Structure formats: structure tokens, C-alpha cells
């Protein structure tokens, strides 16, 4: 496997499984997207307990569809190496793509990231990725929209399935552009850490020690983060105080747990370096400047193009650009102010306020990716415009974009993770989570 499957590829693979295992596999439509696209779910097995796997929650994170099919194939073949994959004991329900509208706007991503060498030393570039990837505003992301007080049909479809199946485990399949692999849990799974870490080591993917998404969560083991109690809002990232309203937390009301499984597209050895950084406060200041400066440069070009771009109400890409320009870059930078203050006050290597190289690496990824996401979207809008000013603005932005991508790859020493490795590790982690969760509920 040297490329990600498209939504159509995943759907076709699901149909073939139903044809091959008609007594074991079923395919049904569980909802309809805002644009009228089907949201389908493949169920494998007839066990009384359910594992719910959610692929495609973010359209710029493409490995989940392949992972979902790989898991379905394993269960359909009757893999009884563990109770969790025994189809007579556990039914596996795979949502093939939760955000098909977003996936349509990331059309071309599979082709842009295809053709990596088997050894992973060469392959796609950040340029090819950011030129095609699309990520909607937070209020249009199905898992996150309820936090933003939006009731999307995609979110409602997932809530209905959770209420119907009452899964003991929900696994949400994600990618991060660069870094290492980690898992976020809504409740502790004590048996997960060892097989998760063993899989990463065997496949050659670094474990992310500290991550931007769960910077203040409980961290019982490297790469494993557990959501703090609902009343610990000071330990949540900016903008996530109402995380209990998300689809991630819905299985909790039935005693279930959610595992968000993150796998990198590009890896860096800095991700698993837990050594204290000698100058964290300065690095945080530099990163805050990086995200602000990049954001200002993209926004300045957006200002020049606003008069001829499609209106935000008609263009999801334009909506993202306006959302990012409206304070997102500053929000990201300002969220690191407490960390910088703590780092400056830290006295020695044993001081818990010291930030590690891995933690700063995770924040470095965030600082660099925000302007790149915006630049990729604006480049596509400029390419589609027939206004006389568009080519000149495109050339100016393209020069910035290329320089930023090159600097990103060099600064973090990025290496491509083959698609097959991403999928194998993600699938192994999901099975390990299911085995651990099943021991708790049995």
C-alpha cells in the first residue's frame, strides 16, 4: 500500500467485503451530510458488544479509511486471536467517512501523497500535502461542532449510532502532519500502553512525549493521555472547555470509552526526546512570533484578494481563511504564555515546569502548520480566480509557502511514514484498545 484510499475506494472495499462475507458483514446508511452525501457504516460480526470505529473525522487526515477497512477484514476473516476480534463476541462497526463533504474538498490528497518509497526515506512532500488538504472551521468539524453549539447532521448521525449501539469502545482515527504517535482517552485503559508502545517501536514510528492536543491531560505513560475530570477546565487546551459535549464523550454515558488514535504522516525523532529543553522560554517566544508573523503575511495577501474571492457563505475554503484571520493565530500564540512563564521560572532539570524537547517539538508543529494551512487554501482560491490580480498574488504567496515548507522539513528533520506503516500501527492500537476495554467491561 503506497497511497491513501479515497472515500470511493473505501466504499468499494466495504461493498466487496459484504459480497465476500454476506453472513458476517452488513453495510447501511446511517446519515446524510449537509451536501447530501451518504454517511455509511460497515458492521462486521454479530457479537453482543460493539466497537465503533470512526474514520474520516477530519478530511486532511487520510489514513483512517484504510485502517477501518483493514480492521473489518481482520474480523471478517474470523481472527480469534483475542476475544476482541472474535465476531461471535464483538461486533465491529466502522463509519467509513464521517465528513464526506470535507473529503470532497480535499480531493487530490490521495494522489498528492502517493508513490512513497517502501523504505520511507523518500516520498511525498509537505508542499504536495498542504496544496491539496482541506480542514474545515471548528464549527463544521463533526466531532467538535457540538462544542461550538452547532448541530451538524454528521454529528447527529454519530450520536444516534452511539445511542443505538452503546459501544464499550469508540475509536476515532486521526493523523497529525508531523511528530509522533499518541493516544487520547476519555477514561484510562491500563492495558493499552505496552502494546501501543511496542507496535510503534517495531514499525519505527516515534511515540510523541507530550502533545499540543492534550498538553494538560493526565499522562500515565509515554504517548497515552487521559481526559481530566470535567471540573478541571484549567487543564484543557484553549477552546475545549466544553469538550464533554463532543462525540468523543458520548460513550461515557453507557460506560464506554473513546480512544483518539493519532499517527504521523511525517515523523521526527524530536517527538520522543523527553530531555528537558535548556531554553524553552525563548523557543516558545520564537514559536509565538512564527505563527503570528506567518498568519499576518497570509492575511495581508487575503486582504488584497478579498474583492474577487467567492463570498465566505458560498466557499468553505474562504470561511476557513476568514476564521483563521479573525484571531486564531493570536489565540494559538497566546495559549503558550502560561507555559513560557512556567518555563522561565523553572529552576532545574527535575522541576516539573521544565518543558521537554518533545513538548516543544509538538508546539513547533502547530506554529508552522497554521500559516501553511491558510496559505494552501488561499493558493487554491487564487488558482481558481480569473481576476487579473490573482496570478501576481499567487506568485508572491507561492514563494512564501515553498520556503515555509522547506524550513519545516529541515527544522524538524522530517521523514515520511509509509502509508502501510501508518495503517498497521493504527489498526494494532485500535485492537489493543479493544482488548483492554473488553477486560474492563466483561
CORMO-V503753 format. One record per backbone hydrogen bond with DSSP energy under -0.5 kcal/mol. NH is the residue of the N-H (numbers start at 0). CO is the residue of the C=O. Records with the same first field share a line. If there is no record, write none. Layout:
NH: CO + CO
This chain:
9: 5
10: 6
11: 7
12: 8
13: 9
14: 10
15: 11
16: 12
17: 13
18: 14
19: 15
20: 16
21: 18
23: 20
24: 20
25: 42
27: 40
29: 27 + 38
30: 38
32: 36
35: 32
38: 30
39: 37
40: 27
41: 93
42: 25 + 40
43: 91
44: 23
45: 86
46: 86
48: 88
50: 90
51: 168
52: 50 + 92
53: 170
54: 52 + 94
56: 172
60: 57
63: 60
66: 62
67: 63
68: 64
69: 65
70: 66
71: 67
72: 68
73: 69
74: 70
75: 71
76: 72
77: 74
78: 73
79: 77
84: 81
85: 82
86: 84
88: 85
89: 85
90: 48
91: 43
92: 50 + 90
93: 41 + 91
94: 52 + 92
95: 39 + 93
97: 54
98: 55
102: 98
103: 99
104: 100
105: 101 + 102
106: 103
108: 105
111: 107
112: 108
113: 110
114: 1
115: 1
116: 121
119: 116
128: 124
129: 125
130: 126
131: 128
132: 128
139: 136
140: 137
141: 139
143: 140
144: 140
146: 143
147: 143 + 144
148: 145
149: 144
151: 149
155: 151
156: 152
157: 153
158: 154
159: 155
160: 156
161: 157
162: 158
163: 159
164: 160
165: 161
167: 49
168: 49
169: 256
170: 51
171: 169 + 258
172: 53 + 170
173: 171 + 260
175: 262
178: 265
180: 205
181: 261
182: 222
183: 259
184: 224
185: 257
191: 188
194: 190
195: 191
196: 192
197: 193
198: 194
199: 195
200: 196
201: 197
202: 198
203: 199
204: 199
207: 180
208: 206 + 270
209: 207
213: 210
214: 211
216: 213
217: 225
220: 223
223: 220
224: 182
225: 217
226: 184
231: 228
232: 230
234: 231
235: 232
239: 236
242: 239
244: 241
245: 242
246: 142
248: 245
249: 245 + 246
251: 248
252: 249
253: 250
254: 251
255: 250
256: 167
258: 169
259: 183
260: 171 + 258
261: 181 + 259
262: 173
264: 175
265: 176
266: 414
267: 178
270: 267
271: 268
272: 269
273: 271
276: 354
279: 276
282: 278
283: 279
284: 280
285: 281
286: 282
287: 283
288: 284
289: 285
290: 286
291: 287
292: 288
293: 289
294: 290
295: 291
296: 292
297: 293
298: 294
299: 295
300: 296
301: 297
302: 298
303: 299
304: 300 + 301
305: 301
307: 304
308: 304
313: 310
314: 310 + 311
318: 314
319: 315
320: 316
321: 317
322: 318
323: 319
324: 320
325: 321
326: 324
327: 322 + 323
328: 323
330: 326
331: 327
332: 328
333: 329
334: 330
335: 332
336: 333
339: 335
340: 336
341: 337
342: 338
343: 339
344: 340
345: 341
350: 347
353: 350
356: 274
357: 272
359: 355
360: 356
361: 357
362: 358
363: 359
364: 360
365: 361
366: 362
367: 363
368: 364
369: 365
370: 366
371: 367
372: 368
373: 369
374: 370
375: 371
376: 372
377: 373
378: 374
379: 375
380: 376
381: 377
382: 378
383: 379
384: 380 + 381
389: 386
390: 386
392: 388
393: 389
394: 390
395: 391
396: 392
397: 393
398: 394
399: 395
400: 396
401: 397
402: 398
403: 399
404: 400
405: 401
406: 402
407: 403
408: 404
409: 405
410: 406
411: 407
412: 408
413: 408
414: 266
416: 264
417: 415
419: 0
420: 417
421: 417
422: 418
423: 419
424: 420
425: 421
426: 422
427: 423
428: 424
429: 425
430: 426
431: 427
432: 428
433: 429
434: 430
435: 431
436: 432
437: 433
438: 434
439: 435
440: 436
441: 437
